[in-house]
Amino acid sequence: MEDFASPSVGEMQLDERSALRRVAGLSTELTDVTEVEYRQLRLERVVLVGVWTNGTVAQADASMAELAALAETAGSKVLEGLVQRRDKPDSATYIGSGKADELRQVVLATEADTVICDGELTPAQLTALEKVVKVKVIDRTALILDIFAQHATSREGKAQVALAQMEYMLPRLRGWGESMSRQAGGRAGSNGGVGLRGPGETKIETDRRRIRERMAKLRREIKGMKSARDTKRSHRLRSEIPSIAIVGYTNAGKSSLLNALTGSGVLVQDALFATLDPTTRRARFVDGREYVLTDTVGFVRHLPTQLVEAFRSTLEEVSDADLLLHVVDGSDPLPTDQIKAVREVITEVIRESDMPAPTELIVVNKIDAADPVVLMQLRGLLRDAVFVSARTGEGVDELRARLGEVVRRPEVEVNVLVPYSRGDLVARIHSDGQILDSTHEEQGTRMRVRVPESLASALVDYAGRA
């Protein structure tokens, strides 16, 4: 009889996500559609457009390549990309009237149905550009929100994404043609009685009111879920087990590194924002001490403000950690730009938490796929970094040893004779401390241990026994 290994949780999540991929060519246009519904229509054939205001040519190309990767992660087919060199984006159409006309010709030639802009556009810019190109126009923020909406799996993750989307949509709410000016009630000019006179509430006003009500409800739900998360986190903090948070740019290989260090089966996918919900696993240092490792949501350049706010409770794992394991994609053309983008978000989160900044250990991942010249430059720039490949396992053992050195050892060394009836104390020593020497005697287990002060106080009755 054949023995089939059961699929891991990560594999099942990957299968589920693949089963929900968007199908190109299906029409999703509606005759009467609100702005919220309109922005959630399927993205299919897209043209990218960016404005290059500063930085090098390589940085401009990297930004457009990242936008293309974001679009493909959202399920789109990228047909063409345009970049315009300007001092600042045009206040009317983002790219200027001449470039907008050129973009219209590209849209006609490629038969694209969507234009994606590499920046956050104002509601007026979106409207003006759509009038010229005559297809859907979305910006980088809406694209990232769309990806988050597709990838969120937990109840809290879905609520956070929904709240972020509504905060983004509300000021951009508008209608097609005259559909949004349709009155929702009332009899204009008639004597319909108290509360029934006047033009009534238009459809756009109704939508705004409903969105605000939904946002208020989501904030209450997220606050309640945050309380449950705080309870779990405070329990971990009381146990004094060291906490390590994995942070880094999206698709840097954070989940792969978590799996390599802990042997767990967290979802790994070569896509942006594959992980949205924080995943915590237990592991052990080389000396046997336990620690918890948390995989957090990836960052990206110009991460939408709405997402930083909505995912604040998730990002609190960062401020509570004893160590930040900052994973960098060594195969990226501009890894130092990734480091800068991640540190900007972390600084903002920690500043608002009023907590001291945790120690940071940079881990350069994907060295098996990296350019040797880039790796040599990184080794010169990042003297204390650890270089690994989570895929091949190269450097992972070195990283394990380094983690044990960086995360402080328990402070107090004591000699104790623990009775056999106190197996609970022996278990705490194993999980929270380090055993230096151990022998079994008639009265119990004699141990020389290094433990936290709180545990040392619990062992004081058994210390120094003859």
SULLINKA-V957116 format. One line per field, one symbol per residue. phi: phi as a letter, one per 20 degrees, with the letter a starting at -180 (. if undefined). Layout:
phi = ???
//
This chain:
phi = .fdefffffgfffffffffdffdfnefcfdfccffffffeffecdcdebcdedbneffffffffffffffffffoededbbccdebfbgffecmdnfffffffffffffelfdbddeereefgffgfffffeemcgccdffffffffgffefdefffffffffffffffgfdfbceldffefferncfmdeeofndenfneffffffffffffffffffffffffffffffffffffffmfgdcdecqffmeoffffgffedmedfgcbfbflfddefddcebcfgenfebdddedffdbflfggfffffefffffgffeffbdeeedefeffcffffgfffffffgfffffeldffffdcedeemffdefgfffffffffdfefddccffenfnffffgffgffffgfgeddcdcdegffdffffffffedcceebbcecferdecdcdcfffffffeffdemff
//
